[in-house]
Amino acid sequence: MTKRPGSGRSSASFRNRYRALVPNRDREGREGTGSQLSGRVYQGAVEAVFSIPVGVGLGWLADHQFGSAPIGLLVGAGVGFGAFVLRLVRLGREMQAATAGEETAPAAASSPSPERPESDDDDDWGEDHRTH
């Protein structure tokens, strides 16, 4: 049996090589890249689209179980459509928060802080204007 070159390396060196190849992750294991956002968007879209057939299917099953022909199907369709709309709203908020965080972080660091105007004789900036 021949020994592979590099097979005697320690697990610490493997961890270092792995960390160099794999993108940084936060404590929950989520990536901090744009591919993570794309994955979440795709997952949310699939969840939203499948919510309607799941609702209709559960309504159809309820109709067959209880013999209430169109009622369960209609209620299931309504619940599925409601879940669809709710998921799209949540997905839009997630995307808006993610893109706003990416866009404002560099801009906030480079924007100058508001300064006090230079004092003029007429300008009593920050002082009380009431007469005592």
Order of alpha helices (4+ residues) and beta strands (2+ residues): alpha-alpha-alpha
